[in-house]
């Protein structure tokens, strides 16, 4: 596991993460800001173009989901103490996902999209985790190697 | 139409440059604007220059595919030019092969294909 609580105050971390940026997600302009911030932070640390593109694409999918399905939310971009991973945590205030396995299936959609976003974001990330329940919003944690 | 994306008539084609910070709303607007201009200006093709795009996710990919579908119904071909290699790799990983579009490595190549059409 490459996840620790990112962006949560008072999280019981032994090796604390550094928060590089915290952005609110309300409009499609915020999706652009989120993916550009992720790309900039990775490039600044010398990550290869292909890794930057893959992870920024994954973040774009997840950030858009938070707006389209989750009624907006916020995203935190962090780095671990050893500077090996970029960790992104995206929370929304939506109705949550009842069946995560179903939501991950290629082609499954509730909003008329392609149904490729969630599964695609998982494939494009190094680590990927969803914490959700009906009525409780959705939290996605994802990471990429730097 | 926002100033984020520019559309120019070059020979018999509409050349569209998409900027990197294009939003979902703007790209939907672009689809509208372009479909009108294709029918009004009687062009043979649309050349979408995406060389500025650092990423193409499933949303933008779907809009590009739809745009190509709309153009074809209006008797114009859509060429995508300038796709970055990392974008191509990521699109394939997302299962998006954009079969509705033709791709060309450069604008020159796309225009010469359209001249022959």
Contacts between the chains, C-beta under 8 A, distances in Angstrom:
chain1	res1	chain2	res2	distance
A	27	B	23	7.6
A	27	B	25	7.9
A	28	B	23	4.0
A	28	B	24	3.9
A	28	B	25	5.2
A	29	B	23	5.4
A	31	B	23	7.2
A	31	B	24	7.0
A	32	B	21	5.1
A	32	B	22	7.6
A	32	B	23	5.6
A	35	B	55	6.3
A	36	B	20	7.9
A	36	B	21	7.1
A	39	B	54	6.1
A	39	B	55	7.7
A	49	B	84	7.9
A	49	B	86	5.0
A	50	B	85	7.9
A	50	B	86	4.6
A	50	B	89	6.1
A	52	B	54	7.8
A	52	B	86	7.6
A	53	B	54	6.5
A	53	B	55	5.7
A	53	B	84	7.4
A	53	B	86	3.7
A	53	B	87	6.2
A	53	B	89	7.5
A	53	B	90	5.4
A	54	B	86	7.5
A	54	B	89	7.6
A	54	B	90	5.4
A	54	B	93	7.2
A	56	B	54	6.7
A	56	B	55	5.0
A	57	B	55	4.5
A	57	B	56	7.5
A	57	B	57	5.1
A	57	B	90	5.0
A	57	B	94	7.4
A	60	B	55	6.0
A	60	B	57	4.4
A	60	B	59	7.9
A	61	B	57	5.5
A	61	B	58	6.3
A	64	B	24	7.1
A	64	B	57	7.5
A	64	B	59	6.2
A	106	B	95	6.7
A	113	B	58	7.1
A	113	B	59	7.5
A	113	B	62	7.4
A	114	B	58	5.3
A	114	B	62	5.7
A	114	B	96	7.9
A	116	B	58	4.8
A	116	B	94	5.6
A	116	B	95	5.7
A	116	B	96	7.1
A	117	B	57	7.5
A	117	B	58	5.1
A	117	B	59	7.9
A	120	B	58	6.2
A	120	B	93	7.0
A	120	B	94	4.3
A	120	B	95	7.2
A	123	B	93	5.9
A	123	B	94	7.9
A	124	B	90	6.7
A	124	B	93	6.3
A	124	B	94	7.6
